[in-house]
Amino acid sequence: MIDLPRYDGRDAVAISRIASRLPFAFSLAGIEAQAVMADSTHRHIPVPSYTVLMNVQGHKIRLALGAMLLPQLAVERWPEITTLSPGHGLGEILFDIVLQDLAIEVERWCGLRPTWSCSDVAAPRPYAFKIVRLEQPNDLVGLVELDGEGLQWVADCSSDLPVVAAALDELPLLLDVRIAPISLAVAELQRLAQGDVIMLDNQSVGKDGVMSVVAHLSNNPWFRASIRDCRLSVQSVVDRLMGKPEFLPSESLDSLNLTVDVDVGRLTMPLGQLRELAVGQVIDLGFDATTNVSLRVNGQVVATGELVRIAERTGVRLLDLRLPRAER
């Protein structure tokens, strides 16, 4: 089973940008540590730990820090800080004193000095990174939790960091999960309007709601699968020798047929896990494939939408158009 985190397309791009820079090594309180991606469902915090909100450029990032990452002064003063009333002012000053080493490390990384406050335990954070010992990757010493906006900020701050070279089997590969493509003339594509429905092949979605898809790797079909209830089941490997029909030249550009790929999502997984895919294996997609549809021409998204059923056929209701619409 491959456990895929639940995220939308925008956050998926941010995670990909960050993942290429991980693990990120640093030193704190004499501990040589590194930041790595945290498991999406099973999160642990070091014991004992001290939890605080880091406020930087409007983003509130929750940190659960093991005692080994903090100077002795921080451990001694923690109860005194957390019992101070919010907005008192003294708490912020004490936090800045006891977390000075961590603040310096953050400022060195992003160029901004953070401020601190007591953690809002009730506020969920969908994304997380683990802090582990550099020489002992199983020794958890801290956990960083953040929301989608914080994730985007971290991705932007990570852009200047060098890309970390990984073993070949750990290289993330992007899989496009597609229903059978449709063909539209240029003139038809230009006349698309919000609310239009584009009919798909009858075999795309069965009466039982099972969706038949093909996963593409580097724009080449890789394996066939079915999707039901946000879970993808591998069915068979695609024949590498599939024939591609040759098209006759069009009389005009407006009658030129373009292949419009109907994507219902993307999967990112290491090459090593991709090698282990087997017929009958079930993968948790982490998103609703019926509401995550993108129409692409030559790899460019021209529209997004959702799947709808009309009588015995399945279509895509257009919700967002990326091309200027021609006059009807």
N, C-alpha and C positions, 0 to 999 in steps of 0.2 A: 504494500500500500504506500503510495506517495502522498504525503500530507501537504497540500498546497494552501497557503494562507488566503484569506478572503480579502481582496482588494480590488478597487476599480482600476481602469486603464491608466489614469493619471498617476495614481500611487504606484502602480506596477512599474512605470517608467522610472519613478524616483528610486524604487527599491533596486532596480537593475543598475542605476547609476551608482548607488551606494555600495551594492554588493561587489562591484568590480574594484572597489578600493579597500575591501575588507580581506583579511583582518587588518585593523589599524592598531599599531603598537604604540605604547606610551608608557611613561614612568610616573607613578604617583605614590607619595608617602614611602618611597623606597621599594615599592613593588613594581616589578616589570610586568605589565599587563597588556592585553589586547582586546579590542572590541570586535565581536562577531555577531552574526544574525542569531536572534533567539527563535526558538520553536514557536509556532503560531498558536498552539493550544495549551502546551504544558510549560508554564513559566514558574521558575523557582527564584527565590531571593536568598541571598547569603544569610546565615544565622551565626551570630546576631547581626542585625542590619539597622541602619539609620536612614529614614526616608525624608526627602526634602524636595521641594519644587524649585527648579532652576528657571528663572525668568530671563530670557534674552531675546531682544528685538520683538517683543510681544508674544513670544512662544513660551508656554509653560511645559517644561519637560520634567517628568518625575524620575528621581534617582533613588534607588535603594542601594546604599553603600555599605559594604562590610566594614567592620571596625578596623581591619588591617589597612584600608585605603584612607583612613582619617588619622590626623595627628592626635596624640593623647589628649590635647586640650579640647579638641572637638568632642571626643567621647565623654570627657568629664563635664563639659558645659551643655551637652545636648538636652538633658531634662530641663535645665534652667531656661534654655532658649524656647523650647516648644511650649512651655507653660505661660509665656508672655502673651498678653492679649494682642490680636492682630492690629496692625497700624500703630502700635506703640512706638516704633522707631528703634528702640533698644534691641529688639529681636533681630532686625535687619543688620544692625551694626555688629552684633555678636556673631550672627551667621557669617558675615563677611570676614570676620577675624578668624574663626575656626575653619572656614572653608577656603582660606586664602590660597593654599597650594592648588586646589581644584580650580579655583577661579582663574589663576594664572595659566593653567593648562588649557582651559576653555578659551581664554583670550588669545593664547598662542595659536590655537587651531582656527578660530573664526574671526579674530580681530575685534571682538566685542567683550566687554566686561559684564558678566552676569550678576543678577541680584538674586536673593534667596528668600523663601518663605516656607512656612509649614506645609506639608503635603496635603492635598485634597484627596483623601483616601477614596472617597466615593466616585470620583471622576474616572471613567474608564479611559484607557489608552490602548488603541488597537494594535500599535506597532511597538516592537521592543528589540533592544540589542543587549547582549550579555557582555559583561566584563569578566574575563577569565585570566588566570596567570599565564604569562607567555610560555613558560616551560611546562606548565601543567594545565592543558586546555580543559580538563574536567573539573578544575577547581574554580567554582564560581565565586567571584568576589564583589560583583555588583550587577545591577540591572537598570537599564535606561528605557523608559516608556514614554511614547509621544503619540500625538494625534496626526492626522493627515497633513495639516498645515505645517506642523513641526517636521514631519518627514520631508516635505518639499524643501524646507529651509536647510535641513541637514544635507540633502542631496546637492543643493546649490553650493553650500560651504565645502562639500567634498570634491567639487569639480577640479580644484587645483591640486588635489592629492594624486600621487602616481597610481596608475592601475596596477593592482597586485597580480602577478603571474600565478596561475593555478595549474595544478596537474590537469592533463588533458581530460580525464574522466570527470573532473569537477568543473569543466568549462560549461557555463549556462548556455543552453540553446533555446531559441524561441520557436515554438510550434504554433502555426496558425491552424485553428480548428474551423473547418469550412463545411457548409452545406454545398450541394452541387451548384456550380456557378450558373448564372443566367446571362443572356446575351441581349444587349440593348443597343440600338443605333444611336449615334451621337445626337441626332435631333430629338430622339425620345428621352435621352438622358438630360438634355437641356430643358425639356418641358416638365421635368419632375417638380412637384410641388408638395409642400408639407401636407400630410394627410393622405397622399396617394398610397395605393397598395400595389406592390409588385408581386405577381404570382410566382411561386416556386414550383419545382417539379413535384409531381404527385407522390413520389417516393421519399421526399425529404423528411416528412414527419408523418408517422403512422397514426391511425385512429386512436391508438392507446397512448399517444403523446411521446412515443420514443422517437428521437431525432437521429437520423443517419448522417454521419459526418466523416470527413477525411482529414487527418492531421497532416499538415505540410511542414516540411523542414527545408529552410532555404528555398522556399517556393516550389519544392518538389514533393509530390504526394508520398507519405511515409507509411501510415497505417490507417485502416478503416476502423470505425468505432461507432458506438451508439451512446446517446445521452438521455438519461431519464432522472428526474429529481436531483438535478445538479451533480450527477455522478456520471463519469465517462467509463464505458466498458470497451476494452480493446477487443476487436473481432478478428482481424486478419491483416497481414502485411500487404501493401499495395504492390502489384506487379511492376517492377522497375522498367519493363519494356512496353508500358502502355502506349498505344499509338496516339499521335496527335494529328487531328484532321487538318488538312491544308485548306485555306480559305481563298476563294477567287477574289481578284481585285475588284474594289467597289467603283461604281460609276462616279460617285461624289463622296466627299468627306462626311456629309450628313448621313449617308447610308452605310458608312463604314461601321461594321459591328465590333464593339469592344467587349471584352470579357469583364464582367462585373463580379468580383469575388464577394460572396456573402459570408462574412466571418461571424462566428458566434462566440468568439473569445480567443485568448492566447494562453498557452501554457509555457512556463519556463522551468526547465529541469536540467540537472547536470547530465552530461553525456553518460556517466556511469550508470545512472538510474534509467536512462533511455535504453541502454543496452539490455537491461533486465526486464523490460516490458514483455509480457507474455499474454497469449490469448486467454481471455477470461478474467484478466486483472481489472480491478475497478479502481478508478481514480476520483477523488473528491475534487471537483472543479473549483469550488470556492466562490462561484458566482452563478447567477441565474442566466443560462444561455438564451432563454427566450426574450430577455429584455436587454441583451448586450450585443445587438447585431450591428455590424458595420459593413457598408458597401464600399469596396475598394476598386479603383481602376489603376492598373500599373502600380499597385502598392499604396496609392494615395486614397485616403478616406474621402469619399464624395458625399456620403450621407450616413446617418445612423438611424436606427429604428428598433422596432420590436416585432416579434412573430405574432401573427393573427391567423385564425382559421375562418375561412369563408366556404360554407357548404362542405365539400369533401376535399378542399385544397387549402394549402398553407401559403400565406403571403407575408411580406414585410411592410408594416406601416411605417412610413417615413416620419421621423420626429425632428430631425435636424439636417438641413441641407448645407453642403460646403461649396456648392457651385452656383454661380449666378444663373437665375432661371430665365430662359428665353420667353419672349412674348408668345402667347397662344393665339 
